[in-house]
């Protein structure tokens, strides 16, 4: 099969499409013929050697999500059969023509959703929903703050907040503010170095209930100043850096819950459980069109280096897809 293999770390130019052996599904796995995948920030970090795949593989193949069709099933598989349309997350190896994945990690692609759009869903919608709702406790009537509102996770978070009756503020660059408003964000603020925290405080004086932060760095203390007493900050990424002085006094006085989380490093049992809950709670909203993938651009597999350059230019609004 053709796959994007990393044989050395560096810039986008190190990515190469090679022929490698296709995987064989285990007893509880399905073999998926991957039609589409997507570029995530984690892929660019792994390419640089900064975010290794937690699984040991013969070939280091990038890619955290996929959409495709079941090609074959393991002997103990009961949920799927060949020909089913599926999408899902994996710890890696999705930039390839075939993928073996546990049957309980796969999500059905709703009939109303084109398969070519489905790869824009798993990573960002699972991440946003898990961070805001499952771990962050966001419910109807409460306020959320999400940084990088025009990113894949941000565009998913805006829609999820609206779907559950919550209100959401986002930060983003000035050129992406209208896109966030069109998706339904209640408050859109230009990101740092603009003083977004003061604007947020004026609009939500008591502080927000839940913060989803993919930035870290200098936003950390602003987050602590912006969350309400006994609120929750969910740290999903560190685009702005992982080392910064922190005002622990605010953490203590406000009695803030600060959660660090990733999907990638979780054991299979946890991933399967969150995927099954997502199927029950969020998939009906996707099927009904109340949630929709936001797609910025598409690249061919042979253009994977350009797809990574586009991601690293921070020019996208929504997902960058790759057609296998």
GULO-204220 format. One record per residue (C-alpha): x, y, z; residue in one letter; residue number from 1. Coordinates in steps of 0.02 Angstrom, whole numbers, plus 50000, padded with zeros to 5 digits. Each point is the difference from the previous one (the first is absolute). Last residue first. Layout:
residues N
+-------+-------+-------+------+------+
!    px !    py !    pz ! resn ! resi !
+-------+-------+-------+------+------+
!     X !     Y !     Z !    a !  NUM !
...
+-------+-------+-------+------+------+
//
This chain:
residues 324
+-------+-------+-------+------+------+
!    px !    py !    pz ! resn ! resi !
+-------+-------+-------+------+------+
! 49708 ! 50453 ! 49979 !    x !  324 !
! 49918 ! 50171 ! 50002 !    x !  323 !
! 50076 ! 50112 ! 50133 !    x !  322 !
! 49893 ! 50122 ! 50098 !    x !  321 !
! 50048 ! 50164 ! 50085 !    x !  320 !
! 49867 ! 50040 ! 50129 !    x !  319 !
! 49925 ! 50163 ! 50060 !    x !  318 !
! 50056 ! 50176 ! 49956 !    x !  317 !
! 50177 ! 49979 ! 49936 !    x !  316 !
! 50140 ! 50127 ! 49985 !    x !  315 !
! 50102 ! 49949 ! 50151 !    x !  314 !
! 50152 ! 49989 ! 49884 !    x !  313 !
! 50044 ! 49835 ! 50085 !    x !  312 !
! 49839 ! 49921 ! 49937 !    x !  311 !
! 50031 ! 50058 ! 49821 !    x !  310 !
! 50179 ! 49935 ! 50007 !    x !  309 !
! 49934 ! 49832 ! 50060 !    x !  308 !
! 49879 ! 49990 ! 49853 !    x !  307 !
! 50142 ! 50048 ! 49883 !    x !  306 !
! 50102 ! 49852 ! 50063 !    x !  305 !
! 49849 ! 49886 ! 49978 !    x !  304 !
! 49983 ! 50041 ! 49816 !    x !  303 !
! 50024 ! 49819 ! 49944 !    x !  302 !
! 49852 ! 49954 ! 50111 !    x !  301 !
! 49892 ! 50125 ! 49906 !    x !  300 !
! 49953 ! 50160 ! 50090 !    x !  299 !
! 49835 ! 50074 ! 50058 !    x !  298 !
! 49959 ! 50167 ! 50079 !    x !  297 !
! 49911 ! 50091 ! 50142 !    x !  296 !
! 49865 ! 49877 ! 50048 !    x !  295 !
! 49878 ! 50033 ! 50142 !    x !  294 !
! 49912 ! 49837 ! 50045 !    x !  293 !
! 49819 ! 50018 ! 50050 !    x !  292 !
! 49899 ! 49996 ! 50160 !    x !  291 !
! 49811 ! 50028 ! 49996 !    x !  290 !
! 50000 ! 49902 ! 49836 !    x !  289 !
! 49884 ! 49864 ! 50065 !    x !  288 !
! 50134 ! 49865 ! 49982 !    x !  287 !
! 50125 ! 50111 ! 50089 !    x !  286 !
! 49879 ! 50028 ! 50144 !    x !  285 !
! 49963 ! 49813 ! 50007 !    x !  284 !
! 50189 ! 49968 ! 50010 !    x !  283 !
! 50020 ! 50105 ! 50156 !    x !  282 !
! 49922 ! 49906 ! 50146 !    x !  281 !
! 49994 ! 49814 ! 49960 !    x !  280 !
! 50145 ! 49989 ! 49877 !    x !  279 !
! 50103 ! 50114 ! 50113 !    x !  278 !
! 49969 ! 49881 ! 50145 !    x !  277 !
! 50066 ! 49856 ! 49895 !    x !  276 !
! 50153 ! 50101 ! 49950 !    x !  275 !
! 50035 ! 50050 ! 50181 !    x !  274 !
! 49993 ! 49817 ! 50056 !    x !  273 !
! 50109 ! 49936 ! 49857 !    x !  272 !
! 50132 ! 50132 ! 50035 !    x !  271 !
! 50001 ! 49958 ! 50185 !    x !  270 !
! 50018 ! 49813 ! 49969 !    x !  269 !
! 50134 ! 50027 ! 49867 !    x !  268 !
! 50113 ! 50091 ! 50122 !    x !  267 !
! 50011 ! 50190 ! 49988 !    x !  266 !
! 50154 ! 50082 ! 49924 !    x !  265 !
! 49916 ! 50067 ! 49844 !    x !  264 !
! 49846 ! 50077 ! 50079 !    x !  263 !
! 50095 ! 50133 ! 50095 !    x !  262 !
! 49963 ! 50083 ! 50167 !    x !  261 !
! 50062 ! 50117 ! 50135 !    x !  260 !
! 49867 ! 50057 ! 50121 !    x !  259 !
! 50000 ! 50157 ! 50108 !    x !  258 !
! 49860 ! 50007 ! 50130 !    x !  257 !
! 49998 ! 50175 ! 50075 !    x !  256 !
! 49978 ! 50033 ! 50186 !    x !  255 !
! 49991 ! 50187 ! 49962 !    x !  254 !
! 50120 ! 50044 ! 50141 !    x !  253 !
! 50113 ! 49852 ! 49963 !    x !  252 !
! 50020 ! 50017 ! 49812 !    x !  251 !
! 50007 ! 50188 ! 50017 !    x !  250 !
! 50143 ! 49985 ! 50123 !    x !  249 !
! 50088 ! 49879 ! 49883 !    x !  248 !
! 50038 ! 50145 ! 49884 !    x !  247 !
! 50096 ! 49899 ! 49870 !    x !  246 !
! 50170 ! 50037 ! 49921 !    x !  245 !
! 50010 ! 49920 ! 49827 !    x !  244 !
! 50065 ! 49839 ! 49922 !    x !  243 !
! 49894 ! 49897 ! 49879 !    x !  242 !
! 50001 ! 50115 ! 49850 !    x !  241 !
! 49874 ! 50099 ! 49897 !    x !  240 !
! 49934 ! 49850 ! 49903 !    x !  239 !
! 49984 ! 49903 ! 50163 !    x !  238 !
! 49845 ! 49893 ! 49980 !    x !  237 !
! 49847 ! 49927 ! 50086 !    x !  236 !
! 50004 ! 50089 ! 50168 !    x !  235 !
! 49826 ! 49995 ! 50076 !    x !  234 !
! 49968 ! 50144 ! 50120 !    x !  233 !
! 49854 ! 49975 ! 50119 !    x !  232 !
! 49902 ! 50120 ! 50110 !    x !  231 !
! 49994 ! 49999 ! 50189 !    x !  230 !
! 50010 ! 50190 ! 50001 !    x !  229 !
! 49972 ! 50065 ! 49822 !    x !  228 !
! 50133 ! 49983 ! 49866 !    x !  227 !
! 50073 ! 50160 ! 49927 !    x !  226 !
! 50146 ! 50036 ! 50117 !    x !  225 !
! 50059 ! 49820 ! 49993 !    x !  224 !
! 49986 ! 50004 ! 49811 !    x !  223 !
! 50099 ! 50161 ! 49992 !    x !  222 !
! 50133 ! 49914 ! 50104 !    x !  221 !
! 50014 ! 49858 ! 49875 !    x !  220 !
! 49987 ! 50104 ! 49840 !    x !  219 !
! 50187 ! 50037 ! 50003 !    x !  218 !
! 50044 ! 49819 ! 49963 !    x !  217 !
! 49848 ! 49886 ! 49984 !    x !  216 !
! 49926 ! 49998 ! 49825 !    x !  215 !
! 49871 ! 49862 ! 49978 !    x !  214 !
! 49891 ! 50064 ! 50142 !    x !  213 !
! 49820 ! 49946 ! 50031 !    x !  212 !
! 49933 ! 50110 ! 50140 !    x !  211 !
! 49844 ! 49957 ! 50101 !    x !  210 !
! 49888 ! 50102 ! 50114 !    x !  209 !
! 50042 ! 50174 ! 49937 !    x !  208 !
! 50030 ! 50148 ! 50115 !    x !  207 !
! 49882 ! 50100 ! 50109 !    x !  206 !
! 50010 ! 50155 ! 49892 !    x !  205 !
! 49960 ! 49914 ! 49834 !    x !  204 !
! 50001 ! 50139 ! 49870 !    x !  203 !
! 50118 ! 50120 ! 50089 !    x !  202 !
! 50106 ! 49854 ! 50061 !    x !  201 !
! 50016 ! 49934 ! 49822 !    x !  200 !
! 50059 ! 50167 ! 49934 !    x !  199 !
! 50127 ! 50012 ! 50141 !    x !  198 !
! 50063 ! 49823 ! 49965 !    x !  197 !
! 50016 ! 50035 ! 49813 !    x !  196 !
! 50134 ! 50131 ! 50026 !    x !  195 !
! 50066 ! 49990 ! 49820 !    x !  194 !
! 50171 ! 49915 ! 49999 !    x !  193 !
! 49909 ! 49882 ! 50001 !    x !  192 !
! 49843 ! 49944 ! 49909 !    x !  191 !
! 49864 ! 50109 ! 49924 !    x !  190 !
! 49836 ! 49967 ! 50089 !    x !  189 !
! 49843 ! 49913 ! 49938 !    x !  188 !
! 49849 ! 49990 ! 50116 !    x !  187 !
! 49844 ! 49896 ! 49973 !    x !  186 !
! 50083 ! 49882 ! 49875 !    x !  185 !
! 49872 ! 49937 ! 49875 !    x !  184 !
! 50096 ! 49931 ! 49851 !    x !  183 !
! 49981 ! 50166 ! 49911 !    x !  182 !
! 50080 ! 50089 ! 50148 !    x !  181 !
! 50152 ! 49885 ! 49989 !    x !  180 !
! 50019 ! 50034 ! 49814 !    x !  179 !
! 49986 ! 50186 ! 50030 !    x !  178 !
! 50144 ! 49996 ! 50125 !    x !  177 !
! 50123 ! 49910 ! 49887 !    x !  176 !
! 50096 ! 50149 ! 49932 !    x !  175 !
! 50020 ! 50077 ! 50172 !    x !  174 !
! 50088 ! 49849 ! 50073 !    x !  173 !
! 49901 ! 49892 ! 50121 !    x !  172 !
! 49926 ! 50000 ! 50174 !    x !  171 !
! 49834 ! 49917 ! 50037 !    x !  170 !
! 49852 ! 50031 ! 50114 !    x !  169 !
! 49864 ! 49870 ! 50017 !    x !  168 !
! 49825 ! 49987 ! 50069 !    x !  167 !
! 49921 ! 49832 ! 50045 !    x !  166 !
! 49839 ! 49931 ! 49929 !    x !  165 !
! 50065 ! 49824 ! 49960 !    x !  164 !
! 50006 ! 50029 ! 49812 !    x !  163 !
! 50077 ! 50173 ! 50018 !    x !  162 !
! 50144 ! 49935 ! 50103 !    x !  161 !
! 50027 ! 49857 ! 49878 !    x !  160 !
! 50004 ! 50119 ! 49852 !    x !  159 !
! 50130 ! 50117 ! 50074 !    x !  158 !
! 50104 ! 49852 ! 50060 !    x !  157 !
! 50008 ! 49923 ! 49825 !    x !  156 !
! 50063 ! 50163 ! 49925 !    x !  155 !
! 50128 ! 50014 ! 50139 !    x !  154 !
! 50062 ! 49821 ! 49986 !    x !  153 !
! 50030 ! 50022 ! 49814 !    x !  152 !
! 50076 ! 50172 ! 50025 !    x !  151 !
! 49896 ! 50159 ! 49980 !    x !  150 !
! 49972 ! 50022 ! 50188 !    x !  149 !
! 50184 ! 49990 ! 50041 !    x !  148 !
! 49960 ! 50017 ! 50186 !    x !  147 !
! 49835 ! 49940 ! 50071 !    x !  146 !
! 49906 ! 50084 ! 50141 !    x !  145 !
! 49841 ! 49919 ! 50065 !    x !  144 !
! 49849 ! 50077 ! 50086 !    x !  143 !
! 49857 ! 49906 ! 50083 !    x !  142 !
! 49815 ! 50002 ! 49954 !    x !  141 !
! 49993 ! 49819 ! 49943 !    x !  140 !
! 50145 ! 49894 ! 50062 !    x !  139 !
! 50190 ! 50002 ! 50000 !    x !  138 !
! 50074 ! 49876 ! 50123 !    x !  137 !
! 50179 ! 50018 ! 49938 !    x !  136 !
! 50041 ! 49814 ! 49998 !    x !  135 !
! 49852 ! 49931 ! 49903 !    x !  134 !
! 49931 ! 50163 ! 49932 !    x !  133 !
! 50139 ! 50118 ! 49948 !    x !  132 !
! 50151 ! 49885 ! 49986 !    x !  131 !
! 49911 ! 49843 ! 49939 !    x !  130 !
! 49891 ! 50098 ! 49879 !    x !  129 !
! 50146 ! 50100 ! 49929 !    x !  128 !
! 50116 ! 49849 ! 49983 !    x !  127 !
! 49867 ! 49884 ! 49927 !    x !  126 !
! 49945 ! 50135 ! 49878 !    x !  125 !
! 50179 ! 50042 ! 49950 !    x !  124 !
! 50071 ! 49825 ! 49977 !    x !  123 !
! 49848 ! 49915 ! 49924 !    x !  122 !
! 49918 ! 50128 ! 49884 !    x !  121 !
! 50101 ! 50063 ! 49851 !    x !  120 !
! 50026 ! 49822 ! 49937 !    x !  119 !
! 49812 ! 49993 ! 49967 !    x !  118 !
! 50001 ! 50127 ! 49859 !    x !  117 !
! 50051 ! 49881 ! 49860 !    x !  116 !
! 49879 ! 49870 ! 50070 !    x !  115 !
! 49854 ! 50115 ! 49965 !    x !  114 !
! 49890 ! 50020 ! 50154 !    x !  113 !
! 49812 ! 49966 ! 49998 !    x !  112 !
! 50026 ! 49813 ! 50014 !    x !  111 !
! 50092 ! 50028 ! 50164 !    x !  110 !
! 50179 ! 49934 ! 50004 !    x !  109 !
! 50008 ! 49866 ! 50134 !    x !  108 !
! 50136 ! 50023 ! 50131 !    x !  107 !
! 50148 ! 49883 ! 50023 !    x !  106 !
! 50083 ! 49986 ! 50170 !    x !  105 !
! 49895 ! 49850 ! 50051 !    x !  104 !
! 50060 ! 49896 ! 49851 !    x !  103 !
! 50182 ! 50022 ! 50046 !    x !  102 !
! 50099 ! 50070 ! 49853 !    x !  101 !
! 50099 ! 49933 ! 49852 !    x !  100 !
! 50037 ! 50131 ! 49866 !    x !   99 !
! 50019 ! 49992 ! 49812 !    x !   98 !
! 50042 ! 50128 ! 49865 !    x !   97 !
! 50112 ! 50099 ! 50117 !    x !   96 !
! 50012 ! 50167 ! 50090 !    x !   95 !
! 49901 ! 49923 ! 50143 !    x !   94 !
! 50152 ! 49917 ! 50083 !    x !   93 !
! 49986 ! 50084 ! 50171 !    x !   92 !
! 49920 ! 49993 ! 50172 !    x !   91 !
! 49833 ! 49969 ! 49915 !    x !   90 !
! 49838 ! 50095 ! 49982 !    x !   89 !
! 49842 ! 49957 ! 49904 !    x !   88 !
! 49896 ! 49987 ! 49843 !    x !   87 !
! 49898 ! 49858 ! 49929 !    x !   86 !
! 49895 ! 49954 ! 49847 !    x !   85 !
! 49950 ! 49817 ! 50004 !    x !   84 !
! 50047 ! 49896 ! 49845 !    x !   83 !
! 50072 ! 49853 ! 50094 !    x !   82 !
! 49909 ! 49969 ! 50165 !    x !   81 !
! 50000 ! 50090 ! 50164 !    x !   80 !
! 49945 ! 49986 ! 50183 !    x !   79 !
! 50031 ! 49815 ! 50032 !    x !   78 !
! 50189 ! 49979 ! 49981 !    x !   77 !
! 50069 ! 49841 ! 50081 !    x !   76 !
! 50075 ! 49926 ! 49840 !    x !   75 !
! 50077 ! 50161 ! 49940 !    x !   74 !
! 49915 ! 50103 ! 49864 !    x !   73 !
! 50040 ! 50044 ! 49819 !    x !   72 !
! 49990 ! 50149 ! 49882 !    x !   71 !
! 49900 ! 50122 ! 50106 !    x !   70 !
! 49981 ! 50163 ! 49905 !    x !   69 !
! 50085 ! 50167 ! 50031 !    x !   68 !
! 50021 ! 50152 ! 50108 !    x !   67 !
! 50159 ! 50033 ! 50099 !    x !   66 !
! 50080 ! 50077 ! 50151 !    x !   65 !
! 50168 ! 50018 ! 50088 !    x !   64 !
! 50125 ! 49998 ! 49857 !    x !   63 !
! 50186 ! 49966 ! 49982 !    x !   62 !
! 50084 ! 49837 ! 49953 !    x !   61 !
! 50158 ! 49948 ! 50092 !    x !   60 !
! 50033 ! 49828 ! 49927 !    x !   59 !
! 50022 ! 49841 ! 50102 !    x !   58 !
! 49887 ! 50073 ! 50132 !    x !   57 !
! 50022 ! 50031 ! 50187 !    x !   56 !
! 49846 ! 50086 ! 50067 !    x !   55 !
! 50009 ! 50162 ! 50100 !    x !   54 !
! 50036 ! 50094 ! 49836 !    x !   53 !
! 50130 ! 50131 ! 50039 !    x !   52 !
! 49963 ! 50186 ! 50023 !    x !   51 !
! 50156 ! 50108 ! 49977 !    x !   50 !
! 50090 ! 49907 ! 49861 !    x !   49 !
! 49968 ! 50136 ! 49871 !    x !   48 !
! 49876 ! 49892 ! 49904 !    x !   47 !
! 49918 ! 49961 ! 50168 !    x !   46 !
! 49972 ! 50186 ! 50026 !    x !   45 !
! 49923 ! 50022 ! 49828 !    x !   44 !
! 49886 ! 49852 ! 50030 !    x !   43 !
! 49946 ! 50067 ! 50170 !    x !   42 !
! 49938 ! 50159 ! 49915 !    x !   41 !
! 49877 ! 49894 ! 49904 !    x !   40 !
! 49990 ! 49958 ! 49815 !    x !   39 !
! 49851 ! 49899 ! 49941 !    x !   38 !
! 49961 ! 49829 ! 49925 !    x !   37 !
! 49898 ! 49938 ! 49853 !    x !   36 !
! 49962 ! 49838 ! 49907 !    x !   35 !
! 50074 ! 49877 ! 50124 !    x !   34 !
! 49959 ! 49818 ! 49962 !    x !   33 !
! 49967 ! 49946 ! 50178 !    x !   32 !
! 50051 ! 49833 ! 50075 !    x !   31 !
! 49897 ! 49965 ! 50154 !    x !   30 !
! 50066 ! 49943 ! 50167 !    x !   29 !
! 49947 ! 49884 ! 50141 !    x !   28 !
! 50087 ! 49843 ! 49933 !    x !   27 !
! 50147 ! 50099 ! 49929 !    x !   26 !
! 49993 ! 50088 ! 49832 !    x !   25 !
! 50146 ! 49980 ! 49879 !    x !   24 !
! 50100 ! 50156 ! 49957 !    x !   23 !
! 50051 ! 50044 ! 49821 !    x !   22 !
! 50185 ! 49981 ! 49961 !    x !   21 !
! 50089 ! 50160 ! 49948 !    x !   20 !
! 50011 ! 50097 ! 49835 !    x !   19 !
! 50060 ! 50176 ! 50029 !    x !   18 !
! 49936 ! 50180 ! 50003 !    x !   17 !
! 50132 ! 50114 ! 50073 !    x !   16 !
! 50000 ! 50135 ! 50134 !    x !   15 !
! 50172 ! 50073 ! 50034 !    x !   14 !
! 49958 ! 50158 ! 49899 !    x !   13 !
! 49872 ! 50051 ! 50130 !    x !   12 !
! 50140 ! 50049 ! 50119 !    x !   11 !
! 50103 ! 49885 ! 50109 !    x !   10 !
! 50007 ! 49824 ! 50067 !    x !    9 !
! 50065 ! 49849 ! 49905 !    x !    8 !
! 49917 ! 49844 ! 49930 !    x !    7 !
! 49823 ! 50068 ! 50011 !    x !    6 !
! 49883 ! 49897 ! 49891 !    x !    5 !
! 49847 ! 50061 ! 49907 !    x !    4 !
! 49914 ! 49842 ! 49938 !    x !    3 !
! 49966 ! 49906 ! 49840 !    x !    2 !
! 49949 ! 49817 ! 50019 !    x !    1 !
+-------+-------+-------+------+------+
//
